[in-house]
Amino acid sequence: MTDKLQETMNTDYIVRATAAGGQIRAFAATTRELTEYARQAHNTSPVVTAALGRTLTAGAMMGAMMKGRDDLLTIQIRGSGPMKGLTVTAGPPDEETGTVSVKGYALVPDVVLPARVYPETNGKKRKLNVGGAIGIGVMSVIKDMGLKDPYVGQVALQTGEIAEDLTYYFATSEQVPSAVGLGVLMEKDNTVKRAGGFIIQLMPSAEDEVITGLETVLSDMPSVTTLLDEGRTPEGILEYILDGYDIEFNDTLPARFYCNCDKKRVEKALISIGRKELDDIIKDGKDIELRCHFCNKAYNFSIDEVMDIRKRV
């Protein structure tokens, strides 16, 4: 990534809010920069950029829900479509800066599919076919909170469009009635124009009147990308959805794409392949290059380095 892009990462952020006297908790995010960072790092096609950007956005907001310093959230999607799936991980807000860090990758980054056409608009309205790229499959949400075993929630994909799948996950695995909206809007040159989303959750104390009113708003609202392209901020998105519910903003948290890989970590992966494979590399006599799944950064190992690693296995 360029230095300039690194410097713009702090334009992405998440807001946390409550409404209706604590009956509703809400999150909204703008994630254009981190989604564009992922697109460049992995050279993703438009439909994969949309899928990865949506999941990174959701991961960042779900990371903002975590409290433990060493908590780790992973969203893993595996499907029958040509993209095969994707993986996103996020940590909690940094104790000093409040920054939420997220990273992720798609199994097949260069999938190209025709856009979905809305017949009622005579072909004027089109949408990237994320559901077709992912296909039928499973979403797993893994929360490692330092306990003996991580919490794992797993649901069948409902549409493969990610937002609907997470809505279903929250309702079935966490028993929290939720509404999730996610969107990525692309420029004609296939860079990211807008990206962001929201998560609205009802607390156990929510009254029927609040629930009904919220359902009405959500059923008739524009898409996330429409709201973002109108110039709405995360605060503006929540104000639109929660109009009349006495919204109170609690936090503003910077968000970024960040990978903590380094050569030592990648070396551990090289060690894990075993003695026979290392012997084959040494016999081949050529330097090797390994790439981090999450950020696609390349690490080079000379034959001398591989021989040194082999002595320690």
TISETOR-485044 format. One line per 10 residues: their letters; for each residue z, y, x of C-alpha. Coordinates in steps of 0.5 Angstrom, whole numbers, plus 500, padded with zeros to 3 digits. Layout:
N
A = Z Y X | ...
// end
This chain:
313
MTDKLQETMN = 500 500 500 | 499 507 502 | 505 512 504 | 502 516 499 | 503 511 493 | 510 509 496 | 512 516 495 | 510 516 488 | 514 510 486 | 520 515 483
TDYIVRATAA = 516 517 478 | 517 511 474 | 524 511 470 | 528 507 465 | 532 511 459 | 538 507 456 | 540 509 449 | 545 508 443 | 543 510 436 | 546 510 429
GGQIRAFAAT = 553 510 432 | 553 504 436 | 549 500 431 | 543 500 436 | 542 500 443 | 535 502 446 | 531 502 452 | 524 505 454 | 520 506 460 | 514 509 464
TRELTEYARQ = 512 504 469 | 505 507 471 | 506 507 478 | 509 500 479 | 504 497 475 | 498 500 479 | 502 498 486 | 502 491 483 | 495 492 481 | 493 494 488
AHNTSPVVTA = 497 489 492 | 494 483 488 | 487 486 487 | 488 484 480 | 483 484 474 | 484 489 468 | 487 483 464 | 491 480 469 | 494 487 471 | 495 488 463
ALGRTLTAGA = 499 482 463 | 503 483 470 | 504 490 468 | 507 488 461 | 512 483 464 | 514 488 470 | 516 493 465 | 520 488 461 | 523 485 467 | 525 492 469
MMGAMMKGRD = 528 494 462 | 532 487 462 | 534 488 469 | 537 495 467 | 541 491 462 | 545 487 468 | 551 489 471 | 553 484 477 | 551 487 483 | 548 480 485
DLLTIQIRGS = 545 479 479 | 538 476 479 | 533 476 473 | 527 472 473 | 521 472 467 | 517 466 468 | 511 464 464 | 506 458 464 | 500 457 460 | 494 453 459
GPMKGLTVTA = 489 459 460 | 485 461 466 | 491 466 469 | 495 460 469 | 502 464 468 | 506 469 472 | 513 470 475 | 517 477 475 | 524 478 478 | 528 484 477
GPPDEETGTV = 535 486 480 | 541 490 476 | 541 498 477 | 543 500 485 | 550 502 485 | 548 508 489 | 542 510 486 | 541 507 480 | 534 504 481 | 532 498 478
SVKGYALVPD = 527 494 483 | 522 489 480 | 517 485 483 | 512 480 481 | 505 476 481 | 500 472 477 | 498 465 479 | 490 467 478 | 490 474 479 | 482 475 478
VVLPARVYPE = 481 472 471 | 476 476 467 | 475 475 460 | 471 479 454 | 476 484 451 | 478 482 444 | 474 487 438 | 477 489 432 | 472 488 427 | 475 493 422
TNGKKRKLNV = 473 498 427 | 466 496 428 | 467 494 435 | 470 501 437 | 477 499 438 | 478 493 444 | 484 490 447 | 485 486 453 | 485 479 452 | 492 478 455
GGAIGIGVMS = 494 472 450 | 487 469 452 | 488 469 459 | 495 466 458 | 494 461 453 | 499 456 450 | 505 455 454 | 512 457 455 | 516 463 457 | 523 462 461
VIKDMGLKDP = 528 467 462 | 533 465 468 | 539 469 469 | 543 468 476 | 549 471 475 | 553 468 481 | 556 462 476 | 555 455 478 | 549 454 474 | 544 460 472
YVGQVALQTG = 543 461 465 | 536 459 463 | 533 460 456 | 526 457 454 | 521 459 448 | 514 457 446 | 509 462 447 | 508 465 440 | 502 469 442 | 501 470 449
EIAEDLTYYF = 501 477 449 | 508 478 452 | 512 483 447 | 512 478 441 | 514 472 446 | 520 476 448 | 522 479 441 | 522 471 439 | 526 470 446 | 531 475 444
ATSEQVPSAV = 532 472 437 | 532 465 439 | 535 464 446 | 540 470 446 | 541 471 438 | 540 478 439 | 535 481 433 | 530 485 438 | 523 489 438 | 519 489 444
GLGVLMEKDN = 513 493 445 | 509 493 452 | 503 496 454 | 498 498 459 | 492 502 459 | 486 502 464 | 482 507 466 | 474 506 467 | 475 505 474 | 480 499 473
TVKRAGGFII = 486 503 475 | 492 504 471 | 492 510 467 | 499 509 463 | 504 503 463 | 511 502 459 | 515 500 454 | 521 499 449 | 526 494 447 | 530 496 441
QLMPSAEDEV = 536 491 439 | 541 491 433 | 548 490 435 | 552 485 430 | 555 491 427 | 548 494 424 | 548 495 417 | 543 493 412 | 540 500 411 | 539 501 418
ITGLETVLSD = 536 494 419 | 531 496 413 | 529 503 416 | 528 500 423 | 524 495 421 | 519 500 416 | 518 504 422 | 517 499 427 | 512 496 422 | 508 502 422
MPSVTTLLDE = 508 505 429 | 502 506 434 | 502 502 440 | 506 503 446 | 499 505 450 | 497 510 444 | 504 514 445 | 504 514 452 | 497 517 452 | 499 522 447
GRTPEGILEY = 504 524 453 | 510 521 450 | 516 520 455 | 520 514 455 | 525 519 451 | 520 521 446 | 518 514 445 | 525 512 443 | 526 519 439 | 519 517 435
ILDGYDIEFN = 522 510 433 | 530 512 432 | 528 519 429 | 534 520 424 | 539 515 427 | 543 520 432 | 540 517 438 | 544 518 444 | 541 518 451 | 546 514 456
DTLPARFYCN = 542 513 463 | 536 515 466 | 534 510 472 | 529 510 477 | 524 504 477 | 520 501 483 | 516 495 485 | 520 493 491 | 519 486 495 | 525 484 500
CDKKRVEKAL = 521 480 504 | 520 480 511 | 518 475 517 | 525 471 517 | 524 470 510 | 517 467 511 | 519 463 517 | 524 459 512 | 518 457 508 | 514 455 514
ISIGRKELDD = 520 451 516 | 521 448 509 | 514 445 510 | 516 439 514 | 515 436 521 | 508 433 520 | 505 439 517 | 508 443 523 | 505 438 528 | 498 439 524
IIKDGKDIEL = 498 446 525 | 500 446 533 | 495 440 534 | 490 445 530 | 491 450 536 | 490 456 531 | 495 462 529 | 496 462 522 | 497 467 516 | 502 466 511
RCHFCNKAYN = 503 471 505 | 509 473 500 | 507 471 493 | 511 477 490 | 507 483 494 | 502 479 498 | 504 482 505 | 501 478 510 | 505 475 516 | 502 472 522
FSIDEVMDIR = 505 467 526 | 502 465 533 | 502 458 536 | 507 459 540 | 512 462 535 | 510 455 531 | 512 451 537 | 518 454 537 | 520 453 530 | 518 446 530
KRV = 523 445 536 | 528 448 531 | 526 443 525
// end
